[in-house]
Amino acid sequence: MNQTNKTPGITCPRCNKTIPVSIEQLLTSHSVICSSCCLVLTIDKQQSKKAMDALSKVKKAQDEVEKVSTFIAKAASKNTTDWSRQRRLT
Ligand SMILES: [Zn+2]
């Protein structure tokens, strides 16, 4: 068992090919279709809740990074204006 598959996806139970699935797809869609044998895989969100939670956490973390970086950018520009105002007052 030394399979290091870097492509994210689900292994097709019928043809054993990897069906590439993105995190977004897993979270939003209810089924995935195998491009090799056209088998429709239904994503059981109840059964795979733990995995889904982990995935949404990753997704959230990515969103947070974006939020935080824009916040830092805003805070930095605000500090500059405060700083110049303070210098004027003194
Ligand atoms: Zn297949």
PDB file of the backbone (N, CA, C, O) and the ligand in Angstrom, with CONECT records:
HET     ZN  A 101       1
ATOM      1  N   MET A   1       0.844  -1.210   0.000  1.00  0.00           N
ATOM      2  CA  MET A   1       0.000   0.000   0.000  1.00  0.00           C
ATOM      3  C   MET A   1       0.870   1.247   0.000  1.00  0.00           C
ATOM      4  O   MET A   1       1.021   1.907   1.028  1.00  0.00           O
ATOM      5  N   ASN A   2       1.420   1.554  -1.113  1.00  0.00           N
ATOM      6  CA  ASN A   2       2.267   2.733  -1.208  1.00  0.00           C
ATOM      7  C   ASN A   2       1.796   3.639  -2.341  1.00  0.00           C
ATOM      8  O   ASN A   2       2.554   4.030  -3.228  1.00  0.00           O
ATOM      9  N   GLN A   3       0.497   3.952  -2.261  1.00  0.00           N
ATOM     10  CA  GLN A   3      -0.076   4.797  -3.300  1.00  0.00           C
ATOM     11  C   GLN A   3      -0.091   6.253  -2.865  1.00  0.00           C
ATOM     12  O   GLN A   3      -0.844   6.633  -1.969  1.00  0.00           O
ATOM     13  N   THR A   4       0.729   7.052  -3.492  1.00  0.00           N
ATOM     14  CA  THR A   4       0.706   8.478  -3.192  1.00  0.00           C
ATOM     15  C   THR A   4       0.073   9.204  -4.372  1.00  0.00           C
ATOM     16  O   THR A   4       0.738   9.614  -5.323  1.00  0.00           O
ATOM     17  N   ASN A   5      -1.227   9.340  -4.264  1.00  0.00           N
ATOM     18  CA  ASN A   5      -1.969  10.000  -5.320  1.00  0.00           C
ATOM     19  C   ASN A   5      -2.152  11.467  -4.971  1.00  0.00           C
ATOM     20  O   ASN A   5      -2.813  11.809  -3.990  1.00  0.00           O
ATOM     21  N   LYS A   6      -1.563  12.318  -5.778  1.00  0.00           N
ATOM     22  CA  LYS A   6      -1.616  13.738  -5.440  1.00  0.00           C
ATOM     23  C   LYS A   6      -2.873  14.423  -5.956  1.00  0.00           C
ATOM     24  O   LYS A   6      -3.223  15.518  -5.516  1.00  0.00           O
ATOM     25  N   THR A   7      -3.556  13.754  -6.908  1.00  0.00           N
ATOM     26  CA  THR A   7      -4.772  14.356  -7.436  1.00  0.00           C
ATOM     27  C   THR A   7      -5.908  14.143  -6.445  1.00  0.00           C
ATOM     28  O   THR A   7      -6.213  13.003  -6.093  1.00  0.00           O
ATOM     29  N   PRO A   8      -6.535  15.219  -5.990  1.00  0.00           N
ATOM     30  CA  PRO A   8      -7.655  15.039  -5.064  1.00  0.00           C
ATOM     31  C   PRO A   8      -8.852  14.470  -5.786  1.00  0.00           C
ATOM     32  O   PRO A   8      -9.220  14.926  -6.868  1.00  0.00           O
ATOM     33  N   GLY A   9      -9.456  13.468  -5.175  1.00  0.00           N
ATOM     34  CA  GLY A   9     -10.609  12.875  -5.833  1.00  0.00           C
ATOM     35  C   GLY A   9     -11.077  11.611  -5.163  1.00  0.00           C
ATOM     36  O   GLY A   9     -10.572  11.222  -4.110  1.00  0.00           O
ATOM     37  N   ILE A  10     -12.041  10.976  -5.781  1.00  0.00           N
ATOM     38  CA  ILE A  10     -12.629   9.752  -5.260  1.00  0.00           C
ATOM     39  C   ILE A  10     -12.244   8.607  -6.194  1.00  0.00           C
ATOM     40  O   ILE A  10     -12.235   8.771  -7.414  1.00  0.00           O
ATOM     41  N   THR A  11     -11.930   7.458  -5.620  1.00  0.00           N
ATOM     42  CA  THR A  11     -11.642   6.288  -6.450  1.00  0.00           C
ATOM     43  C   THR A  11     -12.951   5.652  -6.871  1.00  0.00           C
ATOM     44  O   THR A  11     -13.799   5.331  -6.038  1.00  0.00           O
ATOM     45  N   CYS A  12     -13.104   5.477  -8.143  1.00  0.00           N
ATOM     46  CA  CYS A  12     -14.333   4.885  -8.673  1.00  0.00           C
ATOM     47  C   CYS A  12     -14.416   3.420  -8.275  1.00  0.00           C
ATOM     48  O   CYS A  12     -13.480   2.664  -8.533  1.00  0.00           O
ATOM     49  N   PRO A  13     -15.525   2.996  -7.645  1.00  0.00           N
ATOM     50  CA  PRO A  13     -15.666   1.598  -7.208  1.00  0.00           C
ATOM     51  C   PRO A  13     -15.822   0.632  -8.379  1.00  0.00           C
ATOM     52  O   PRO A  13     -15.614  -0.571  -8.219  1.00  0.00           O
ATOM     53  N   ARG A  14     -16.180   1.139  -9.537  1.00  0.00           N
ATOM     54  CA  ARG A  14     -16.398   0.243 -10.673  1.00  0.00           C
ATOM     55  C   ARG A  14     -15.121   0.045 -11.511  1.00  0.00           C
ATOM     56  O   ARG A  14     -14.751  -1.084 -11.833  1.00  0.00           O
ATOM     57  N   CYS A  15     -14.460   1.149 -11.855  1.00  0.00           N
ATOM     58  CA  CYS A  15     -13.300   1.014 -12.750  1.00  0.00           C
ATOM     59  C   CYS A  15     -11.970   1.342 -12.060  1.00  0.00           C
ATOM     60  O   CYS A  15     -10.903   1.248 -12.666  1.00  0.00           O
ATOM     61  N   ASN A  16     -12.054   1.730 -10.778  1.00  0.00           N
ATOM     62  CA  ASN A  16     -10.849   2.018  -9.985  1.00  0.00           C
ATOM     63  C   ASN A  16     -10.040   3.235 -10.447  1.00  0.00           C
ATOM     64  O   ASN A  16      -8.911   3.437 -10.000  1.00  0.00           O
ATOM     65  N   LYS A  17     -10.611   4.029 -11.326  1.00  0.00           N
ATOM     66  CA  LYS A  17      -9.931   5.245 -11.762  1.00  0.00           C
ATOM     67  C   LYS A  17     -10.246   6.361 -10.769  1.00  0.00           C
ATOM     68  O   LYS A  17     -11.295   6.360 -10.124  1.00  0.00           O
ATOM     69  N   THR A  18      -9.322   7.308 -10.660  1.00  0.00           N
ATOM     70  CA  THR A  18      -9.569   8.428  -9.771  1.00  0.00           C
ATOM     71  C   THR A  18     -10.428   9.478 -10.480  1.00  0.00           C
ATOM     72  O   THR A  18     -10.108   9.939 -11.575  1.00  0.00           O
ATOM     73  N   ILE A  19     -11.510   9.830  -9.828  1.00  0.00           N
ATOM     74  CA  ILE A  19     -12.380  10.867 -10.356  1.00  0.00           C
ATOM     75  C   ILE A  19     -11.963  12.177  -9.688  1.00  0.00           C
ATOM     76  O   ILE A  19     -12.173  12.339  -8.486  1.00  0.00           O
ATOM     77  N   PRO A  20     -11.393  13.092 -10.420  1.00  0.00           N
ATOM     78  CA  PRO A  20     -10.949  14.337  -9.791  1.00  0.00           C
ATOM     79  C   PRO A  20     -12.123  15.164  -9.282  1.00  0.00           C
ATOM     80  O   PRO A  20     -13.038  15.505 -10.032  1.00  0.00           O
ATOM     81  N   VAL A  21     -12.076  15.476  -7.991  1.00  0.00           N
ATOM     82  CA  VAL A  21     -13.145  16.258  -7.376  1.00  0.00           C
ATOM     83  C   VAL A  21     -12.504  17.351  -6.526  1.00  0.00           C
ATOM     84  O   VAL A  21     -11.609  17.075  -5.727  1.00  0.00           O
ATOM     85  N   SER A  22     -12.948  18.556  -6.693  1.00  0.00           N
ATOM     86  CA  SER A  22     -12.421  19.650  -5.886  1.00  0.00           C
ATOM     87  C   SER A  22     -13.182  19.745  -4.567  1.00  0.00           C
ATOM     88  O   SER A  22     -14.258  19.167  -4.417  1.00  0.00           O
ATOM     89  N   ILE A  23     -12.613  20.477  -3.619  1.00  0.00           N
ATOM     90  CA  ILE A  23     -13.262  20.647  -2.317  1.00  0.00           C
ATOM     91  C   ILE A  23     -14.636  21.286  -2.506  1.00  0.00           C
ATOM     92  O   ILE A  23     -15.616  20.876  -1.885  1.00  0.00           O
ATOM     93  N   GLU A  24     -14.689  22.285  -3.362  1.00  0.00           N
ATOM     94  CA  GLU A  24     -15.955  22.971  -3.636  1.00  0.00           C
ATOM     95  C   GLU A  24     -17.014  21.997  -4.135  1.00  0.00           C
ATOM     96  O   GLU A  24     -18.158  22.001  -3.682  1.00  0.00           O
ATOM     97  N   GLN A  25     -16.593  21.157  -5.090  1.00  0.00           N
ATOM     98  CA  GLN A  25     -17.519  20.169  -5.656  1.00  0.00           C
ATOM     99  C   GLN A  25     -18.059  19.239  -4.586  1.00  0.00           C
ATOM    100  O   GLN A  25     -19.257  18.961  -4.539  1.00  0.00           O
ATOM    101  N   LEU A  26     -17.160  18.755  -3.718  1.00  0.00           N
ATOM    102  CA  LEU A  26     -17.565  17.834  -2.659  1.00  0.00           C
ATOM    103  C   LEU A  26     -18.548  18.479  -1.709  1.00  0.00           C
ATOM    104  O   LEU A  26     -19.467  17.831  -1.208  1.00  0.00           O
ATOM    105  N   LEU A  27     -18.346  19.774  -1.463  1.00  0.00           N
ATOM    106  CA  LEU A  27     -19.190  20.467  -0.500  1.00  0.00           C
ATOM    107  C   LEU A  27     -20.525  20.875  -1.093  1.00  0.00           C
ATOM    108  O   LEU A  27     -21.530  20.918  -0.383  1.00  0.00           O
ATOM    109  N   THR A  28     -20.551  21.171  -2.378  1.00  0.00           N
ATOM    110  CA  THR A  28     -21.774  21.723  -2.953  1.00  0.00           C
ATOM    111  C   THR A  28     -22.606  20.727  -3.740  1.00  0.00           C
ATOM    112  O   THR A  28     -23.833  20.825  -3.759  1.00  0.00           O
ATOM    113  N   SER A  29     -21.949  19.758  -4.399  1.00  0.00           N
ATOM    114  CA  SER A  29     -22.733  18.860  -5.239  1.00  0.00           C
ATOM    115  C   SER A  29     -23.151  17.602  -4.489  1.00  0.00           C
ATOM    116  O   SER A  29     -22.576  17.257  -3.456  1.00  0.00           O
ATOM    117  N   HIS A  30     -24.149  16.931  -5.020  1.00  0.00           N
ATOM    118  CA  HIS A  30     -24.679  15.720  -4.377  1.00  0.00           C
ATOM    119  C   HIS A  30     -24.191  14.463  -5.068  1.00  0.00           C
ATOM    120  O   HIS A  30     -24.319  13.364  -4.528  1.00  0.00           O
ATOM    121  N   SER A  31     -23.631  14.617  -6.263  1.00  0.00           N
ATOM    122  CA  SER A  31     -23.152  13.437  -6.973  1.00  0.00           C
ATOM    123  C   SER A  31     -21.965  13.787  -7.854  1.00  0.00           C
ATOM    124  O   SER A  31     -21.789  14.928  -8.279  1.00  0.00           O
ATOM    125  N   VAL A  32     -21.162  12.774  -8.113  1.00  0.00           N
ATOM    126  CA  VAL A  32     -19.986  12.918  -8.957  1.00  0.00           C
ATOM    127  C   VAL A  32     -20.056  11.850 -10.038  1.00  0.00           C
ATOM    128  O   VAL A  32     -20.379  10.696  -9.757  1.00  0.00           O
ATOM    129  N   ILE A  33     -19.758  12.230 -11.260  1.00  0.00           N
ATOM    130  CA  ILE A  33     -19.830  11.256 -12.357  1.00  0.00           C
ATOM    131  C   ILE A  33     -18.412  10.877 -12.784  1.00  0.00           C
ATOM    132  O   ILE A  33     -17.573  11.741 -13.037  1.00  0.00           O
ATOM    133  N   CYS A  34     -18.164   9.565 -12.857  1.00  0.00           N
ATOM    134  CA  CYS A  34     -16.869   9.066 -13.295  1.00  0.00           C
ATOM    135  C   CYS A  34     -16.722   9.304 -14.794  1.00  0.00           C
ATOM    136  O   CYS A  34     -17.584   8.931 -15.589  1.00  0.00           O
ATOM    137  N   SER A  35     -15.615   9.930 -15.156  1.00  0.00           N
ATOM    138  CA  SER A  35     -15.416  10.254 -16.568  1.00  0.00           C
ATOM    139  C   SER A  35     -15.000   9.026 -17.374  1.00  0.00           C
ATOM    140  O   SER A  35     -15.056   9.038 -18.604  1.00  0.00           O
ATOM    141  N   SER A  36     -14.584   7.974 -16.686  1.00  0.00           N
ATOM    142  CA  SER A  36     -14.130   6.770 -17.396  1.00  0.00           C
ATOM    143  C   SER A  36     -15.266   5.812 -17.701  1.00  0.00           C
ATOM    144  O   SER A  36     -15.363   5.301 -18.817  1.00  0.00           O
ATOM    145  N   CYS A  37     -16.128   5.563 -16.722  1.00  0.00           N
ATOM    146  CA  CYS A  37     -17.187   4.573 -16.946  1.00  0.00           C
ATOM    147  C   CYS A  37     -18.588   5.159 -16.767  1.00  0.00           C
ATOM    148  O   CYS A  37     -19.584   4.442 -16.867  1.00  0.00           O
ATOM    149  N   CYS A  38     -18.659   6.476 -16.500  1.00  0.00           N
ATOM    150  CA  CYS A  38     -19.933   7.189 -16.380  1.00  0.00           C
ATOM    151  C   CYS A  38     -20.787   6.734 -15.190  1.00  0.00           C
ATOM    152  O   CYS A  38     -21.998   6.957 -15.171  1.00  0.00           O
ATOM    153  N   LEU A  39     -20.163   6.107 -14.216  1.00  0.00           N
ATOM    154  CA  LEU A  39     -20.891   5.721 -13.014  1.00  0.00           C
ATOM    155  C   LEU A  39     -21.182   6.981 -12.187  1.00  0.00           C
ATOM    156  O   LEU A  39     -20.312   7.829 -11.991  1.00  0.00           O
ATOM    157  N   VAL A  40     -22.400   7.075 -11.720  1.00  0.00           N
ATOM    158  CA  VAL A  40     -22.778   8.219 -10.908  1.00  0.00           C
ATOM    159  C   VAL A  40     -22.610   7.868  -9.440  1.00  0.00           C
ATOM    160  O   VAL A  40     -23.261   6.955  -8.932  1.00  0.00           O
ATOM    161  N   LEU A  41     -21.735   8.597  -8.762  1.00  0.00           N
ATOM    162  CA  LEU A  41     -21.508   8.366  -7.341  1.00  0.00           C
ATOM    163  C   LEU A  41     -22.268   9.419  -6.546  1.00  0.00           C
ATOM    164  O   LEU A  41     -22.093  10.621  -6.746  1.00  0.00           O
ATOM    165  N   THR A  42     -23.099   8.948  -5.659  1.00  0.00           N
ATOM    166  CA  THR A  42     -23.837   9.874  -4.819  1.00  0.00           C
ATOM    167  C   THR A  42     -23.006  10.177  -3.578  1.00  0.00           C
ATOM    168  O   THR A  42     -22.511   9.264  -2.918  1.00  0.00           O
ATOM    169  N   ILE A  43     -22.858  11.442  -3.267  1.00  0.00           N
ATOM    170  CA  ILE A  43     -22.098  11.815  -2.080  1.00  0.00           C
ATOM    171  C   ILE A  43     -23.026  11.767  -0.871  1.00  0.00           C
ATOM    172  O   ILE A  43     -23.962  12.556  -0.743  1.00  0.00           O
ATOM    173  N   ASP A  44     -22.735  10.819   0.004  1.00  0.00           N
ATOM    174  CA  ASP A  44     -23.530  10.686   1.221  1.00  0.00           C
ATOM    175  C   ASP A  44     -23.009  11.667   2.255  1.00  0.00           C
ATOM    176  O   ASP A  44     -22.004  11.420   2.921  1.00  0.00           O
ATOM    177  N   LYS A  45     -23.696  12.761   2.375  1.00  0.00           N
ATOM    178  CA  LYS A  45     -23.210  13.814   3.266  1.00  0.00           C
ATOM    179  C   LYS A  45     -23.365  13.468   4.745  1.00  0.00           C
ATOM    180  O   LYS A  45     -22.626  13.976   5.589  1.00  0.00           O
ATOM    181  N   GLN A  46     -24.327  12.603   5.052  1.00  0.00           N
ATOM    182  CA  GLN A  46     -24.511  12.190   6.446  1.00  0.00           C
ATOM    183  C   GLN A  46     -23.370  11.278   6.882  1.00  0.00           C
ATOM    184  O   GLN A  46     -22.776  11.455   7.945  1.00  0.00           O
ATOM    185  N   GLN A  47     -23.083  10.297   6.028  1.00  0.00           N
ATOM    186  CA  GLN A  47     -22.067   9.324   6.385  1.00  0.00           C
ATOM    187  C   GLN A  47     -20.665   9.921   6.358  1.00  0.00           C
ATOM    188  O   GLN A  47     -19.808   9.547   7.158  1.00  0.00           O
ATOM    189  N   SER A  48     -20.442  10.826   5.459  1.00  0.00           N
ATOM    190  CA  SER A  48     -19.106  11.393   5.335  1.00  0.00           C
ATOM    191  C   SER A  48     -19.027  12.778   5.977  1.00  0.00           C
ATOM    192  O   SER A  48     -18.252  13.641   5.566  1.00  0.00           O
ATOM    193  N   LYS A  49     -19.859  12.951   7.000  1.00  0.00           N
ATOM    194  CA  LYS A  49     -19.940  14.255   7.651  1.00  0.00           C
ATOM    195  C   LYS A  49     -18.593  14.696   8.227  1.00  0.00           C
ATOM    196  O   LYS A  49     -18.219  15.865   8.128  1.00  0.00           O
ATOM    197  N   LYS A  50     -17.884  13.763   8.818  1.00  0.00           N
ATOM    198  CA  LYS A  50     -16.597  14.086   9.419  1.00  0.00           C
ATOM    199  C   LYS A  50     -15.618  14.627   8.376  1.00  0.00           C
ATOM    200  O   LYS A  50     -14.934  15.628   8.592  1.00  0.00           O
ATOM    201  N   ALA A  51     -15.576  13.938   7.252  1.00  0.00           N
ATOM    202  CA  ALA A  51     -14.700  14.370   6.161  1.00  0.00           C
ATOM    203  C   ALA A  51     -15.152  15.714   5.612  1.00  0.00           C
ATOM    204  O   ALA A  51     -14.337  16.576   5.284  1.00  0.00           O
ATOM    205  N   MET A  52     -16.471  15.876   5.520  1.00  0.00           N
ATOM    206  CA  MET A  52     -17.023  17.123   5.007  1.00  0.00           C
ATOM    207  C   MET A  52     -16.685  18.289   5.937  1.00  0.00           C
ATOM    208  O   MET A  52     -16.345  19.385   5.490  1.00  0.00           O
ATOM    209  N   ASP A  53     -16.787  18.027   7.237  1.00  0.00           N
ATOM    210  CA  ASP A  53     -16.451  19.053   8.218  1.00  0.00           C
ATOM    211  C   ASP A  53     -14.998  19.477   8.075  1.00  0.00           C
ATOM    212  O   ASP A  53     -14.667  20.662   8.118  1.00  0.00           O
ATOM    213  N   ALA A  54     -14.143  18.482   7.905  1.00  0.00           N
ATOM    214  CA  ALA A  54     -12.717  18.770   7.743  1.00  0.00           C
ATOM    215  C   ALA A  54     -12.484  19.595   6.490  1.00  0.00           C
ATOM    216  O   ALA A  54     -11.684  20.530   6.479  1.00  0.00           O
ATOM    217  N   LEU A  55     -13.193  19.234   5.447  1.00  0.00           N
ATOM    218  CA  LEU A  55     -13.042  19.959   4.185  1.00  0.00           C
ATOM    219  C   LEU A  55     -13.540  21.395   4.302  1.00  0.00           C
ATOM    220  O   LEU A  55     -12.894  22.325   3.820  1.00  0.00           O
ATOM    221  N   SER A  56     -14.685  21.568   4.940  1.00  0.00           N
ATOM    222  CA  SER A  56     -15.213  22.919   5.070  1.00  0.00           C
ATOM    223  C   SER A  56     -14.332  23.765   5.968  1.00  0.00           C
ATOM    224  O   SER A  56     -14.269  24.985   5.817  1.00  0.00           O
ATOM    225  N   LYS A  57     -13.646  23.111   6.912  1.00  0.00           N
ATOM    226  CA  LYS A  57     -12.698  23.833   7.760  1.00  0.00           C
ATOM    227  C   LYS A  57     -11.536  24.356   6.924  1.00  0.00           C
ATOM    228  O   LYS A  57     -11.087  25.490   7.090  1.00  0.00           O
ATOM    229  N   VAL A  58     -11.062  23.499   6.022  1.00  0.00           N
ATOM    230  CA  VAL A  58      -9.975  23.908   5.122  1.00  0.00           C
ATOM    231  C   VAL A  58     -10.432  25.089   4.279  1.00  0.00           C
ATOM    232  O   VAL A  58      -9.710  26.070   4.100  1.00  0.00           O
ATOM    233  N   LYS A  59     -11.647  24.967   3.768  1.00  0.00           N
ATOM    234  CA  LYS A  59     -12.219  26.019   2.936  1.00  0.00           C
ATOM    235  C   LYS A  59     -12.355  27.309   3.736  1.00  0.00           C
ATOM    236  O   LYS A  59     -12.006  28.389   3.260  1.00  0.00           O
ATOM    237  N   LYS A  60     -12.866  27.182   4.956  1.00  0.00           N
ATOM    238  CA  LYS A  60     -13.031  28.347   5.829  1.00  0.00           C
ATOM    239  C   LYS A  60     -11.696  28.993   6.121  1.00  0.00           C
ATOM    240  O   LYS A  60     -11.564  30.217   6.099  1.00  0.00           O
ATOM    241  N   ALA A  61     -10.699  28.154   6.397  1.00  0.00           N
ATOM    242  CA  ALA A  61      -9.364  28.663   6.696  1.00  0.00           C
ATOM    243  C   ALA A  61      -8.831  29.472   5.525  1.00  0.00           C
ATOM    244  O   ALA A  61      -8.201  30.513   5.715  1.00  0.00           O
ATOM    245  N   GLN A  62      -9.085  28.991   4.320  1.00  0.00           N
ATOM    246  CA  GLN A  62      -8.645  29.706   3.129  1.00  0.00           C
ATOM    247  C   GLN A  62      -9.345  31.064   3.041  1.00  0.00           C
ATOM    248  O   GLN A  62      -8.721  32.079   2.734  1.00  0.00           O
ATOM    249  N   ASP A  63     -10.657  31.062   3.316  1.00  0.00           N
ATOM    250  CA  ASP A  63     -11.411  32.307   3.291  1.00  0.00           C
ATOM    251  C   ASP A  63     -10.906  33.272   4.351  1.00  0.00           C
ATOM    252  O   ASP A  63     -10.791  34.473   4.109  1.00  0.00           O
ATOM    253  N   GLU A  64     -10.603  32.728   5.544  1.00  0.00           N
ATOM    254  CA  GLU A  64     -10.124  33.556   6.646  1.00  0.00           C
ATOM    255  C   GLU A  64      -8.816  34.254   6.286  1.00  0.00           C
ATOM    256  O   GLU A  64      -8.625  35.431   6.590  1.00  0.00           O
ATOM    257  N   VAL A  65      -7.928  33.522   5.642  1.00  0.00           N
ATOM    258  CA  VAL A  65      -6.645  34.095   5.242  1.00  0.00           C
ATOM    259  C   VAL A  65      -6.878  35.312   4.355  1.00  0.00           C
ATOM    260  O   VAL A  65      -6.212  36.337   4.501  1.00  0.00           O
ATOM    261  N   GLU A  66      -7.834  35.187   3.432  1.00  0.00           N
ATOM    262  CA  GLU A  66      -8.143  36.306   2.554  1.00  0.00           C
ATOM    263  C   GLU A  66      -8.705  37.472   3.343  1.00  0.00           C
ATOM    264  O   GLU A  66      -8.313  38.621   3.139  1.00  0.00           O
ATOM    265  N   LYS A  67      -9.633  37.167   4.252  1.00  0.00           N
ATOM    266  CA  LYS A  67     -10.249  38.205   5.083  1.00  0.00           C
ATOM    267  C   LYS A  67      -9.192  38.922   5.906  1.00  0.00           C
ATOM    268  O   LYS A  67      -9.139  40.151   5.938  1.00  0.00           O
ATOM    269  N   VAL A  68      -8.350  38.138   6.572  1.00  0.00           N
ATOM    270  CA  VAL A  68      -7.336  38.693   7.454  1.00  0.00           C
ATOM    271  C   VAL A  68      -6.369  39.573   6.668  1.00  0.00           C
ATOM    272  O   VAL A  68      -5.982  40.645   7.133  1.00  0.00           O
ATOM    273  N   SER A  69      -5.985  39.126   5.495  1.00  0.00           N
ATOM    274  CA  SER A  69      -5.024  39.918   4.732  1.00  0.00           C
ATOM    275  C   SER A  69      -5.620  41.242   4.286  1.00  0.00           C
ATOM    276  O   SER A  69      -4.910  42.246   4.232  1.00  0.00           O
ATOM    277  N   THR A  70      -6.927  41.268   3.960  1.00  0.00           N
ATOM    278  CA  THR A  70      -7.535  42.542   3.599  1.00  0.00           C
ATOM    279  C   THR A  70      -7.685  43.422   4.834  1.00  0.00           C
ATOM    280  O   THR A  70      -7.568  44.645   4.757  1.00  0.00           O
ATOM    281  N   PHE A  71      -7.949  42.778   5.984  1.00  0.00           N
ATOM    282  CA  PHE A  71      -8.080  43.527   7.233  1.00  0.00           C
ATOM    283  C   PHE A  71      -6.757  44.186   7.597  1.00  0.00           C
ATOM    284  O   PHE A  71      -6.711  45.348   8.001  1.00  0.00           O
ATOM    285  N   ILE A  72      -5.689  43.423   7.446  1.00  0.00           N
ATOM    286  CA  ILE A  72      -4.359  43.958   7.751  1.00  0.00           C
ATOM    287  C   ILE A  72      -4.058  45.152   6.833  1.00  0.00           C
ATOM    288  O   ILE A  72      -3.512  46.164   7.271  1.00  0.00           O
ATOM    289  N   ALA A  73      -4.417  45.014   5.578  1.00  0.00           N
ATOM    290  CA  ALA A  73      -4.176  46.092   4.619  1.00  0.00           C
ATOM    291  C   ALA A  73      -4.951  47.342   5.028  1.00  0.00           C
ATOM    292  O   ALA A  73      -4.431  48.455   4.958  1.00  0.00           O
ATOM    293  N   LYS A  74      -6.202  47.149   5.455  1.00  0.00           N
ATOM    294  CA  LYS A  74      -7.034  48.281   5.882  1.00  0.00           C
ATOM    295  C   LYS A  74      -6.476  48.913   7.143  1.00  0.00           C
ATOM    296  O   LYS A  74      -6.355  50.134   7.235  1.00  0.00           O
ATOM    297  N   ALA A  75      -6.137  48.078   8.111  1.00  0.00           N
ATOM    298  CA  ALA A  75      -5.628  48.574   9.386  1.00  0.00           C
ATOM    299  C   ALA A  75      -4.348  49.376   9.177  1.00  0.00           C
ATOM    300  O   ALA A  75      -4.135  50.399   9.827  1.00  0.00           O
ATOM    301  N   ALA A  76      -3.523  48.917   8.291  1.00  0.00           N
ATOM    302  CA  ALA A  76      -2.261  49.595   8.033  1.00  0.00           C
ATOM    303  C   ALA A  76      -2.497  50.987   7.473  1.00  0.00           C
ATOM    304  O   ALA A  76      -1.824  51.941   7.864  1.00  0.00           O
ATOM    305  N   SER A  77      -3.449  51.106   6.559  1.00  0.00           N
ATOM    306  CA  SER A  77      -3.698  52.418   5.971  1.00  0.00           C
ATOM    307  C   SER A  77      -4.341  53.353   6.987  1.00  0.00           C
ATOM    308  O   SER A  77      -4.124  54.564   6.952  1.00  0.00           O
ATOM    309  N   LYS A  78      -5.156  52.769   7.916  1.00  0.00           N
ATOM    310  CA  LYS A  78      -5.804  53.569   8.943  1.00  0.00           C
ATOM    311  C   LYS A  78      -4.755  54.119   9.918  1.00  0.00           C
ATOM    312  O   LYS A  78      -4.805  55.279  10.326  1.00  0.00           O
ATOM    313  N   ASN A  79      -3.822  53.262  10.269  1.00  0.00           N
ATOM    314  CA  ASN A  79      -2.764  53.682  11.178  1.00  0.00           C
ATOM    315  C   ASN A  79      -1.965  54.851  10.611  1.00  0.00           C
ATOM    316  O   ASN A  79      -1.545  55.741  11.350  1.00  0.00           O
ATOM    317  N   THR A  80      -1.766  54.842   9.336  1.00  0.00           N
ATOM    318  CA  THR A  80      -0.976  55.908   8.723  1.00  0.00           C
ATOM    319  C   THR A  80      -1.691  57.249   8.854  1.00  0.00           C
ATOM    320  O   THR A  80      -1.071  58.278   9.125  1.00  0.00           O
ATOM    321  N   THR A  81      -3.032  57.215   8.651  1.00  0.00           N
ATOM    322  CA  THR A  81      -3.766  58.475   8.743  1.00  0.00           C
ATOM    323  C   THR A  81      -3.804  58.969  10.190  1.00  0.00           C
ATOM    324  O   THR A  81      -3.673  60.163  10.459  1.00  0.00           O
ATOM    325  N   ASP A  82      -3.989  58.008  11.125  1.00  0.00           N
ATOM    326  CA  ASP A  82      -3.992  58.395  12.536  1.00  0.00           C
ATOM    327  C   ASP A  82      -2.657  59.008  12.934  1.00  0.00           C
ATOM    328  O   ASP A  82      -2.591  59.986  13.677  1.00  0.00           O
ATOM    329  N   TRP A  83      -1.640  58.422  12.434  1.00  0.00           N
ATOM    330  CA  TRP A  83      -0.285  58.856  12.772  1.00  0.00           C
ATOM    331  C   TRP A  83      -0.049  60.280  12.266  1.00  0.00           C
ATOM    332  O   TRP A  83       0.532  61.097  12.980  1.00  0.00           O
ATOM    333  N   SER A  84      -0.486  60.585  11.058  1.00  0.00           N
ATOM    334  CA  SER A  84      -0.257  61.927  10.513  1.00  0.00           C
ATOM    335  C   SER A  84      -1.117  62.963  11.247  1.00  0.00           C
ATOM    336  O   SER A  84      -0.720  64.114  11.425  1.00  0.00           O
ATOM    337  N   ARG A  85      -2.327  62.507  11.675  1.00  0.00           N
ATOM    338  CA  ARG A  85      -3.193  63.422  12.404  1.00  0.00           C
ATOM    339  C   ARG A  85      -2.569  63.770  13.771  1.00  0.00           C
ATOM    340  O   ARG A  85      -2.596  64.915  14.223  1.00  0.00           O
ATOM    341  N   GLN A  86      -2.014  62.738  14.397  1.00  0.00           N
ATOM    342  CA  GLN A  86      -1.380  62.945  15.699  1.00  0.00           C
ATOM    343  C   GLN A  86      -0.213  63.921  15.598  1.00  0.00           C
ATOM    344  O   GLN A  86       0.003  64.758  16.474  1.00  0.00           O
ATOM    345  N   ARG A  87       0.503  63.792  14.545  1.00  0.00           N
ATOM    346  CA  ARG A  87       1.679  64.654  14.382  1.00  0.00           C
ATOM    347  C   ARG A  87       1.267  66.110  14.174  1.00  0.00           C
ATOM    348  O   ARG A  87       1.956  67.040  14.591  1.00  0.00           O
ATOM    349  N   ARG A  88       0.106  66.275  13.508  1.00  0.00           N
ATOM    350  CA  ARG A  88      -0.408  67.633  13.273  1.00  0.00           C
ATOM    351  C   ARG A  88      -0.786  68.299  14.593  1.00  0.00           C
ATOM    352  O   ARG A  88      -0.545  69.488  14.802  1.00  0.00           O
ATOM    353  N   LEU A  89      -1.403  67.478  15.502  1.00  0.00           N
ATOM    354  CA  LEU A  89      -1.906  68.029  16.754  1.00  0.00           C
ATOM    355  C   LEU A  89      -0.755  68.471  17.686  1.00  0.00           C
ATOM    356  O   LEU A  89      -0.898  69.413  18.466  1.00  0.00           O
ATOM    357  N   THR A  90       0.339  67.796  17.586  1.00  0.00           N
ATOM    358  CA  THR A  90       1.414  68.146  18.508  1.00  0.00           C
ATOM    359  C   THR A  90       2.335  69.246  17.998  1.00  0.00           C
ATOM    360  O   THR A  90       3.281  69.629  18.687  1.00  0.00           O
TER     361      THR A  90
HETATM  362 ZN    ZN A 101     -15.493   4.581 -13.166  1.00  0.00          ZN2+
END
